[in-house]
Amino acid sequence: MSAASNIHSLLARLLPERITPVPVRPGLRRRLFAGVGLPSQQALAGERFGLVDRLDEAVDLQGVYADLRRQALQGNVDVLNDLGWVWLNGRYWRADTLLAGHLLRMAALQGHAAAWFNLGQQHYFGKGVEVSYANAAEYYRHAFERGMPHAAAALGDLYEEEVCEGDPPWQVDPQEAYQWFQRGAQHGDARCRFEVGYRLLHGVYVAEDVRAALYWLELAAATGVMQAAEELAVHFSRRDAARYLSWRDQAIQLGSSLALAMKLEDQIQP
């Protein structure tokens, strides 16, 4: 029997014919905590009408699940990750973290970056497993190596985490955190670009380098990172009036209360 046949046979036994929906009216689903991890459509394509939209607007949730189950049995690895993500969080039907782990691992072993990331989230938050930062870090690395720059941000955060209930104890390493933020920045992750720029601007764990800091902060702000626009506005407020006003107003457009306060202060000053 081929490996594909083995996977199909195992999936057919793992995936139930029916699910137990969470007792929440469809109109309220979108207001609930979305949970941890990422569905495939959001992680890989950013589609407007992806998995979350489809499930949020579903009139027949059983019918949607039946379609997802069929696609998974046909070998769709994206859907396999999606089903694992839903069972991990219990947002649309009752959570089953053991089943979620099986499905995510099956997708991850087929090279699916979001599945590796979701396994990292499962072990970071301890959803059905013991909290283990070491396992989470390993899974995040696999996700990054398979093309998910966002996993570098998770690794950067992880190496700056000061409290962990897992075993063995986790070792905080700000330099390693910076290296991961830098890798993510180089691969285009906006959050990582902000983190690198902020550290370079203020000399946090690295030598201050204003020129490099502004480069990374401007890249982050240009892709909608509000905090980056705030940092640029503050930096230029006493150096370059035109650039200050430009970044202040962009930060306001991105929802910054700090930049709005700066504008109000500017208006009352003589």
Secondary structure, 3 states (H helix, E strand, C coil): CCHHHHHHHHHHHHCCCCCCECCCCHHHHCCCCCCCCCCHHHHHHCCCCCHHHHHHCCCCHHHHHHHHHHHHHCCCHHHHHHHHHHHHHCCCECCCHHHHHHHHHHHHCCCCHHHHHHHHHHHHHCCCCCCCHHHHHHHHHHHHHCCCCHHHHHHHHHHCCCCCCCCCCCCCCHHHHHHHHHHHHHCCCHHHHHHHHHHHHHCCCCCCCHHHHHHHHHHHHHCCCHHHHHHHHHHHCCCCHHHHHHHHHHHHHCCCHHHHHHHHHHHHCC
